[in-house]
């Protein structure tokens, strides 16, 4: 079973963040060091992860990330979290900690 994680807890946790929002939203702003995952690259991204490392799934508001987190647990990942409030809560809480990327 995946766990829920607040944005404040994420700051304290050494974890890989997977952002499952659409590409334009990710490029416009994301949690620093978050890796973008979509339907086309999901198998490659998931295949390259250590099943024992902490994984935090982030979406817009914390809803879709729960399904993705549950999927990762089903695939054998041990420490999986869904980010409560998603990127929008991160943006409100840490507006100075947003990375952008083009393309």
Beta strands, then each sheet from edge to edge (+ up, - down):
strand 1: 3-5
strand 2: 16-19
strand 3: 35-36
strand 4: 54-58
strand 5: 79-83
sheet 1: 1+ 5+ 4+ 2+ 3+
end
